[in-house]
Amino acid sequence: MSNSYDFIAIEGVIGAGKTSLATLLAERRNARLVLEEFEDNPFLPKFYEDRERYAFQTQLAFLASRFKQQQNMMSQDLFHQFTISDYIFDKDRIFARLNLDQDELALYDNIFNIMTGIAAQPDLIIFIQSSVDRLLENIESRGRDYERNITPEYLKELNDAYNHFFHHYNRAPLIVLNASEIDFVNNKEHLDYIEEQIFEKPVHTNTHIHIAP
C-alpha cells in the first residue's frame, strides 16, 4: 500500500538540490508544487555582499513571503491530491539564529512565534544532506550571479546549523537523504529508489536513505 500524504516538505542547505527533487517528485506524483520565492527578495543579493548590514531586512522579507505562501497552502487544490514544497516554515529560524544580533533576534522571535503556530505543518520532511564541496559545485553550476559571493565558510556554518536543527527535529517524520554521492537529477535509478522509499516503504522518524555510488 502506498503512503498517503497531504504535505511533503523537502529541505537542505543552499545548493543541496531541494528544488530539483521537489519538482521531479511533483511531476511524477501530480502534486501541487510550492517553491520558495527567494528571487522576489530584494535584499538577498545585498545580503551576500554584506551579511551584517542586510541580514535583518533579508530575514523579515523571507519571513513575510514564506508565511504568505504557507497560508495559501492551506487552501484546497482541486487538481492535485497533495502538496510538495522545497522548504518548511520552521527552517526560517535557522538563518535568523545564524545571522541576526541579539536585539534583532529577539524582535524576530516575537514575530516568528506568532506565525509558526498557524503555518502549515508537513506530514513528512525529506532533509537532503550534502558536503560543502558538493554544495559549492551545485551553486557554481547553476550560475546565479548573487550566489557567487557565498563563501565556503558560510556554507559550512549553514551545513552545521541544518544538521543540528534536523538532528533534534521531532515535529514530523523525517527522511535523511545523503546526497553527496547521489544524482537524482540525471540518474533515473536513483530517483526511482528515492521515490520508492518515500511512497512505498514504511517511514519512521529519522529514516536514512543511502545509495551506494
C-alpha positions, -999 to +999 in steps of 0.1 A: +000+000+000+013+034-009+020+060+018-006+088+018+005+124+025-012+158+023+020+178+025+057+168+019+085+193+025+120+189+011+148+207+029+185+213+027+213+239+025+216+262-004+226+241-034+216+207-019+190+201-047+158+205-028+140+225-055+151+199-082+139+170-061+106+187-052+100+195-089+108+159-100+086+143-074+057+167-080+058+159-117+059+121-111+031+122-085+009+150-099+013+170-067+009+207-062+044+223-062+052+252-039+086+267-043+103+293-021+102+327-037+138+337-030+142+357-062+115+381-051+135+391-020+152+424-030+176+422-001+191+388-009+219+400-034+228+427-009+229+402+019+255+380+002+277+411-003+273+424+033+257+399+057+259+421+088+242+451+072+214+434+054+207+403+075+176+417+093+159+431+062+165+399+043+152+378+071+120+398+076+113+398+038+117+360+038+095+355+068+067+375+053+069+358+020+071+323+035+042+330+058+020+342+029+028+310+010+020+289+040-014+305+042-021+298+005-010+261+010-039+256+034-065+263+007-079+233-011-064+224-045-090+206-067-064+195-093-038+178-070-041+153-042-013+167-021+014+193-019+052+192-022+073+222-011+110+229-012+111+243+023+095+242+057+085+273+076+103+263+108+137+265+090+134+303+088+148+305+123+180+286+113+190+316+093+178+341+119+199+325+146+229+324+123+228+360+110+210+383+135+223+400+165+207+396+199+183+425+197+173+417+161+167+380+170+145+390+200+123+411+177+123+385+150+113+358+175+083+378+186+070+378+151+081+342+142+064+327+173+030+342+163+033+330+127+047+295+133+016+284+153-006+289+123+017+279+095+011+247+075+028+216+091+042+188+068+033+152+072+068+142+060+101+161+057+130+150+034+163+165+046+190+164+019+224+163+034+255+172+013+291+180+017+303+216+014+323+207-017+292+193-034+271+223-024+298+246-040+297+226-072+260+228-075+259+265-067+286+272-093+268+250-120+235+269-117+253+303-122+233+327-102+253+360-101+244+369-065+254+335-052+290+339-063+296+358-031+287+328-009+318+316+008+327+281+018+329+293+054+293+305+053+281+272+037+299+253+065+281+274+091+248+266+074+255+230+070+263+226+107+232+246+116+210+225+094+224+192+107+219+203+143+184+215+136+172+183+120+191+161+144+167+174+171+136+178+149+106+159+161+075+176+147+071+153+117+086+120+103+120+128+088+138+111+059+175+120+058+189+117+022+226+116+019+231+133-014+269+136-016+271+105-039+235+107-053+225+122-086+187+121-087+186+148-114+205+128-140+202+092-127+167+078-131+175+047-110+185+070-080+153+090-084+132+057-086+148+044-054+141+077-035+105+078-047+100+042-036+114+049-001+091+078+003+059+064-010+061+026-008+082+019+023+074+024+060+087+058+071+098+064+107+114+094+124+150+097+112+148+072+084+181+074+064+185+068+027+219+059+014+226+049-022+260+034-029+277+050-059 
